[in-house]
Amino acid sequence: MDNERQTTEGYDEDGAGTAPDAPTGHRVIQGYLKTLGAGPGVYRMLDSQGAVLYVGKARNLKKRVASYAKPTGHSPRIGRMITATASMMFLSTETETEALLLEQNLIKQLKPRYNVLLRDDKSFPNILVDTHHDFPQIAKHRGMKSKKGRYFGPFASAGAVNRTLNQLQKAFLLRNCTDSVFEARTRPCLLHQIKRCSAPCVGKISSADYARDVEDATLFLEGKTTKVQADLAEQMQTASEAMEFERAAALRDRIRALTHVQSTQGINPEGVTEADVVALHQDQGQACVQVFFIRANQNWGNRAYFPRTGSGAEPGELLEAFLVQFYSNKTPPRMLILSHPVDNTDLLEDALTAKLGRKVEALVPQRGEKAILVEGAARNAREALGRKMAESASQAKLLAGLAEAFDLEGPPERIEVYDNSHIQGTNAVGGMIVAGPEGFLKSSYRKFNIKSKDITPGDDFGMMREVLERRFARLLKEDPDRESEAWPDLLLIDGGAGQISTVADVMREMGVDDIAVVGVAKGTDRNAGKEEFYRPGGRPFALPHRDPILYFVQRLRDEAHRFAIGAHRAKRAKAVGATPLDDVPGVGPTRKRALLSHFGSAKAVSRAGLADLKAVDGISDQLAEGIYGFFNEGAS
């Protein structure tokens, strides 16, 4: 970044913001024009409290800010934003592309009210063909592409990957087991028996034949399906003529599996090799963006996004902001096929080209196959937004009913539901799920491994105390003024009077006494539908048996229960697989497997002599001495 500078008139020395009675509006903005240059940069508009209202970029900072300094001629959205502006901040950049990227980074960080914000930004799964092995594995992969091999994707969802992998296993019989499982097999697994794997682990197929199947699978994933199916058809004909009917039948099943993959992908465009089809639909201040992933002339699924529209941004601004944020942590394709032109197509293409390392083109087709693709994506966006708005209306009604049932000041914006899970106190985990007007906010779910040594095993009250203390200690540290959306309006606790008394004590000790707390107990018969509700200092009460609000609370509690149990099971499974070798310095997964393979068990490793340890492949003399010393305290 070049010539970085900040203009912070109206800020005190601590940067806390201007006084509440400070002037606001276009006259304030006019005061900055004398100090601004004509180069590119990023600007922030702040209200009288110092909160960021809007982050924007400009090819010419002075010209852009001058447009806000006019008293009239603005859209209602921009007019409201200008009226609330009490101060501004500026960062000059060397290039316009840098300004575009900086703008979106600041939007993600600051979440200004008037900006478009992509709220769901998860990574996508890929298919990985792990080519470093003599018998490569084919598996689902999510995250950084750090493993050696061929990656194919992205797929829109884990379900899309799993369906494709399922059919590819039928078609090419490639293994999906890990290397450690592969090396430990002494007889074929169930997948071989149901004709999903050629069992290379026990020599049922030669490396040359397996390599040919891997090549066919990669050709198929590259979109060269015609060649693969033609080769398989030729092999089937040859086998049939040689009266090898069993082999011919197996090849027929493989061709059917490939055909099934293609049919489940829906549209498979002939003229589009690699592209993302992005369509926007807006209605009543809300928006849906549908993204279809086209790779190797195949449709690898689609996903709907519902970005915050910044109080009604225009399609060009909304789509540009979405795309820059969307590809900030993803690899862009060579082509973007859009439903609307973006505001700065050249800047967008330059930014994505720099990220991909080769030319990226963004276009809005008017006719032909690409236009048909956009039309299909737009239809999906329109239908998804309709469903979302219907669900939001229903959710708003339920939240209003919840406020009435629990005597809250208004419908809660954020509900946190807590539950614990353990087996006789072991592997104890606390779970927190979050819900609001958008439904379940799974990105905000949290698990808490119970750490205190002072808690008696099975003490649910002590566990709940630890979870709440840790949760609110962090909230108080990160946001003591309660300015963020991370503070809840309502706590739902899975439990009765005892749990509620514990929670009330914790909240009082931490100085947080203005958040509603309700306990949900199953009642005397512990049957769904007979729940009793507890509030601090109040008598228990119940809701009518068929009340929709009761069903809503049950759904919230059951989700918290599901999440806590899942976290507990994962922790328990990890503990079951743990061995004393996990604590030995210098022994990672590979060396751990080598030791277990050589000695048979961790106990045998702990009893092994120094000479025996040195004989293990991959264990150096120095590491062998370290392992021996770890298990034989005082040994040199």
N, C-alpha and C positions, 0 to 999 in steps of 0.2 A: 504494500500500500504506500502511496506517495502523498506527501503534503498532508499528513493526517492532522486535523485540528478540530477542536470542539468550540462551539459558541454556546455559552450557557447563561446568557443574561437572564435574570429572574431567579437564579439559583443561589442559595446561600453556600457557605464554605463547605458544608457537609453534603451538598448535593441533594438536600431534602425536598427542594421545590420552592415555588414562590408562595407568597402569602395567599390565603384563601380569597382575599378581596382584591388581588392584583388584576389589572386589566387583561382582557382576553379578546380574541377576534382578529379581524383582518388588519387592524391598525397595529397590533403587536407584531404581526408578521411583516408589515411594511418596514418596521425598524431594523430588520436584518438585511435588507437589500443592499445597503451601502457597503457592507463588509463581505459580501459574497462574490466569488469569481464566476467565470463562465465555463469552468471545467466540470467533469463528471463527479458524482459523489452520491452520498446517502444522507437523508435528513430524517430527523425524528420530531414529531409534534407532541408536546406534553401539556397536560392540563394543569390547573392551579395547585394540585397536590403533588405534582411531579410524576404522575403516572403517564406512561407512553400511550398516546392515542393512536399513532400511526407511524409506520416506518415506510419510507419511499425512496426510490432511486431517481436519478436524473442524469441526462446527458449534459445538461447545462443547469447547474444548481440555481444560479441567479434567475434564469428564465422560468424554471419550475416554481420557485418560491414566489416569484412575481405574480404567477397565475392565481395563487392563493390570497394574495394581498388585495385583490379586487373585491369590492363590497357586494357585487351581484354576479349573476351568470353561472352559478354553481348548481349542481344537482342537490336534492335534499340531503343525501348522505354526506357529501363534501361540505355543504353548508353547516350541518350540525358539527362536523369535525372542526371547521374553522372557528366557529363560535366558541368551542370549548378550549381552543388552543391558547395557552398562557405563555409558553416559551418554546424554543426550538433548539435542536442540537444538530451539528453537521460533521460529516466525515468526507473529506475529498479523497478520490481514488485516482489511480493512473489511467484506468480504462473504464469504458462503460460496462464491459463484461464483468469486471471485478466489482463494480457497483451493484450489478444484478445479483451476484452470488452473496455479497455482503448483506444486501437487503434481506434476502431470504434467511440467512443465518440469524440475523437480528430478530426477524419475525418469529422464528422457531424458539429463540431464547426468551423474548420479551412478551410474546403473545398479545400484541396490541388489539384493542377493541375493534378498530376499523379496518384491520388487515384480513385478507384471506388466510386461513390457517388449515393445513392438512393435519387432522387429528389422529388418524390411524396410519402409522408409517412403518408397518412391519416388513421384514424381509420376506422374500419369496423362496420356496424350495426349488431345488434343481435335481436332476438325475446325474449321478456321478458314476462313471465307469473307471474303476481304480486300476489303471494300466501298469502300475509298477510291479504287480504280482504276475507270476506265470499263468495263473488262472484268475483273471480279473473279476472283482466283485461288482455287481450293479446294485446301487442303493440310492435312497433319498438323501439329499444333503441340504442343509440350511446353514447360512452364515458365511463367514469368510472362506474364499476358495484357496485354502492353504494346503490341501492334500493334492498330491500329484495324480493326474488323470484327466479324463475328458468330461467336461461339464455340459449338460444340455438343459436349457431352461431360459427364462424362468417359467414355472408353472404357477397358475393363479392361486392354488391352494394345495394343502397336503392331500386332500381327497383326489385331486386331479393327478398328482404324482402317483399315489397309491394305485389308482385304477390303471394307469399306464404301465406301472411296474408289474402289476398282476398279469396283464396281458403279455408283456414282454417276457415274463418268466415262462408262460405257456408257449410262446413262440420260439424263444431261443435257449431256454433251459439254463440260464446263467445263474450262478450262485448269488445269494444275498447275505450269506453268513459272514461274520467278521473273520479276520485272518487267524485270530487265536482259536476260534471254534473250528475253522477249517483245518488247522494243523493238528487239532486234538481228536478229530473224528477217526474212528476205526471201522465204522460201518455206515452205510447210507442213512440219511435222515428221512423223515416223513415226506419232505418235498420231492425227493427222488421217487418215492413210491406212488405219489399222485401225479407224477410226470410234470413237475415244475422245476426240476434241476437235474442236470446230467451227472451229478455226483463225481466231480473231478477230485474231491477230497480222498476218495478211495480207489482212484484209477479206473473209473467206469468209462472215461473218455480220454483220448490222447490230448496232449497240449496243442497239437496242430489242429485237430478237429474243434477243440474248444476255442482256439484263436479265430477260426473261421466263423464260429457262431458269434463271437464278440464283434468281429468285423461287420457281419450282417446286422447286428443290433445297432451299431453306430451308424451304419448307412441308413437304416430306417429312421433313427433319431435325427439324422441330417436331412431328412425329407426325400431320400432316394428310395422311396417305397416301391416304385414300379420295378426297379432292377432287382430288389430283394425278392419280391413276390414272383417275378419271372424266373429267377434262379430256383426258388423253392418249387415252383410248378414243374420246372424241367426235371428236378431231382425226383419229384413224386412220380412223374411219368416214367422215368428210367427205372425206379424201384418197382413200379407196377408191371412193367414189361419183363423185369427179371423175376416176377412173381414173389417179390419181397413185400408182401401185403402189409405186414406189421409196420415196416418202415414207411411205406406209402401212406398208411393211415396216420402215422405220427406227423408226417410232413403236411398232410391235409389239415390236421388240427392246428399246426403252426400258421398256415395260411389263413385259416378262419380267425385265429387270435389277432393277427395283424389287421384283418378286415374290420374286426370289432373295435380295435383301437381307433381306426380312422373314422368309423361311424359314430363313436362317442365324442369325437372332437367337433362334430357339427360341420361348420363351414371350413373348408380347406382351400384357400384361394390359390389359384394357379399362378397368378401374376405378382404375388407379394411373397417374397422369400423371408424377409425379416422386418417386422414393424410392430409398433404398438398402436392400436386403434383407440383413440381417446375421444369420448363424446360427452358433452355437457348438457344437462337439462336443469332449468331453474323454474321455481314456482313459489310464489308467496314468500319471497325472501330466503328460501332454502335452495340447496343445489345438490345434485348428484353427478358424479363423474364416473363413467364406466370405462374401464381399461381392458381391452382384449389383447392377448399376447399371441402374436403370429411369429412362429419360428419354423424354419425349414419347410415353408409352405403349409404348415399345420397350425391349427388353432389349439393352443395349450391352455385354454381357460380364460376366464374373465373375473374381474372383481369390481364391486361398487364402492365408491368412496363418497363421503358426505362432508365436504370441507365447510368450515365456518366461513360465511360469505362476506364478513366484514361489513355488515349492515347494508348489503345490497350492491356489491360490486358488479360492474358490467362484465359480460362474457369474456372479452379479451383480457382484461386484468385478472379475472378469476382463473381462467385457464392457464395464463402465463405463470401466476403465482403457484398454482397447483403443480405444474410440470417441473418447475425449478426445485420445489421442495420434494417432490416425488422422486426425482432422480439424484437428489443430493447424496443418497447412500445406496444407489442402485446403478447398474450398468445400463446406459440407454441403448436402444437399437439403432440401426442405421437410418430408419425412417419413422417419423411420427405422422400418423394420419389423423387429422383433427376435424372436429365438427364445426369449430369457429376459428377464425384467424386470431392469433394472439397479438398483443399490443406491440411487441418488439421481436418480430420473428428472427431478425438477423442476430440480435443479442442472444436469444435462446439457442439458436443453432450454433453460434460461436462457443457458448458455454458448454453445451453438450458435446460438441466436437472435441473440445479440449479434454473433456473427461473421458471420452471413448478412445481418443487417439486416431480417429478417422472421421470422415465427413458424416454429419448427421443432417438429414433434411426434414423439415416440417412443412406439411402441405395440407390444404383444404380441398379435397377433390370435388368436382362438380358433376362428374359422370363416370361411368365405367364401373369396374369391379371394386375399386377403392371407395367409390361413393356408396356402393351397396353395403360394404363393410361398415362405413360410418353410420348409415341409416339403421343397420341392425344394432349397433352399439347405442345409438341415440334412443331407439325404442326401449332397450333394456334400461337405460338411465331413467327414462320417463316412468316406466313401470316400477323400478326400484324406489324412486323418490315418492311415488304414490303410496307404496306400501309403508315406507318409512314415516310419512306424514300421518298415515292412519294409526301406526303403532305409537307415534309420539302423542297423538291426541288421546289415545287410550291410556298411555302412561301418565299423561298430565291429569287425567281424571282420577286415576288410582292414587297419585301423589296428593291430590286435593282431598280425596277421601281419607287417606292416611293422616293428613294434618287434622282433619275433623275428629277422627277416631281417637287420636292420641293428644288432642288439645294443643296442637302446635300453633305457632304464630302464623305460619303460612306453609304452602307445599314445600317440602325439603328439596334442596338442589343437590345435596350429596348425603346419601345414607351409607353408613359403615356398619357392617354386620360381622360380629366376632364369634368364633367357635374354637374349641380346643379338641385335639385328637391324640390319643395315646392308648397303649395297652398296659394296664396296671402300672402306669407311670413311666414306661419305657418309651424312648424315641418320641418324646412329647413335642408337639408342634401346635402353635396357635395360628389360626387363619383369619384374614380380614378380606372381605369382599366389598365392593363399592357399587352402588346403583344410584341413578338419578334420572332426569328427564329423558336421557338417551338410552335408558335401559341399563344393563350391566356394563360397567366400565372395567373390562378385564385387564387393561394395561395398568390399572391402579391397584389390582389385587396384591396383597403382601402376605408372606408367611413369616412366622417368628419361631425359630428354634429356641426352645426353653433352655436357658443357660444357667440359671441360678442353682447352686448346690444346696441352698438352704430350704428348697421346696421339697416337702415330703412327697414321694412318688404317689401319684393319683390325686394330689391336692389341686382340684380344679380352681378353687378360689385363688390360690397362690399363683397358678399359671396365668389366670386372667389378669391378676394384678401386674405381673411382669410384662405381659403384652401391652396393656394400656399405658403403663409407665414409659415403656420404650417408644410407643407410638407418639404420645403427646410430648414427651421430652424432645423428640426430634422436631415435631411441629413447632414447638415454642422456640427452639433454637434457630430453625430455618426461616420462620415467618412469625415473629412475635407480635406483629401488628395485625395479623390475620387479613392480609391483603390478597392472598392467593385463593384459588378455588380448592385447595387441599384440605381446608377445614370443613368438617362435617356439620350438618344441621341436626342429625339424628343418629344415635347409636342404638343398634339392636343387638342384644346380647342373648345368646342361647343359654337360658337358665332362668331360675326363679329368684326368690327373695334374697338368697345368700349371694348369688352372683351380683345382683343389682346393688346390694349393700357394699360389696367390695369395690365395684366400679365407682359408686358415688364417693367412697372414701378417697380413691385415687384421684378423681377429678377435683375434689375439694383440696387435697394436698397440693395439687399442681396449679391451683388458682384458676381452673377452668370450670366454672359453675353455671354456664349459660347454654350448654348443649343438652338437648333433650336425650334422656336415656330410658329405654324400654327393654324389659326382659321378656323373653318368649319361652314359657314353660309348657310342657305337653299336657298338663292337667293330671287328674287323679288316675285315669285309665291309660295315660300315655298314648292316646290315640289322636291322629290328625283330625282336626275339626273341633277338639275340645281344649284347645290351647287357652292358657291363662296368661294375662299380661300384668307385669309389675312395673311400677314407677317408684323412684325413691320417695319414701314417706307416705305413700298412698296405698290404698287397698287394692288387691288384685281384681281384675275385671276380665270379661270375655266379650267376644264379638259374636253376632248371630251366626249360626252354623253355616248358612249359605251366603254369607256376606262376601262380595268380591274382594274387599279389603283383607279379609282373613286369608283368602287364597293367595293374595299378593304377598302377605307377610310369610306365609308358609313357603312360597317360592323363594323368597329372599333367604329364609333360614336354611332351606334345603340346599341352596347354592353354596352357602357358607360351610355347611356340613360336608358337602361333596368336595369342596376345595381343601378343607382341613384334612379330611381323610386321605385325599390324594397326596398331600404334602407329607403326611405321616407315613404312608406306604412307601413313598420314594425314600424317605430317610431310613426306614426299617430295611428296605432292600439294600441300600448302600451299606448299612451296618452289617447285614448278613454276609455280604461279599468282602468285608474288610478283613485284613490279616495283619499280624504284627509286622509284616514286611512293609506295610504302608508308612510306618514311622522310621524306617531305616534311611538315613541320609544317603543320597546318591542312587537309590533304587526306585526307578520309575516303572511304568507299566511294562515296558519291553524286558527289562532285567528281572522284574517280578515274575513274568511268564517263564523266562529262561530258568530261574531258580525253582519254580514250582514244577516245571516240566522235568527237571533233572532229579529233584529230590522227592517229588510227589505230594508234599504238604509243607505248610509253613512251619509246623512243629519239627519236621525233619530238617529243615533249613536251620532252625535255631539250635539243633543238636549237632550239626555237621562240624567236622574238623576243618581247620584252616586249609589243609591240603585239598580236601574234597571241594571246598568252595572255590579254590583257585582253578579247579579242573572244569568248572562250568563255562561254556561258551559265552563270551560277551562280558565276563566278570574279570576285571583286571586284578593283579596281585594287591594293589593298594585298596581297591574296593572290597576284595575278599577279606582283607585285614579289618576294614571298617565294619563289615557285617559281623565278623567273628567277635570283634570287640563290643558291638552293640548287644549281642546276646550273651556275652560272657563278661560281665562287668569286672573291670580290673585287669582284663587280659590285654596284652600288648599286641 
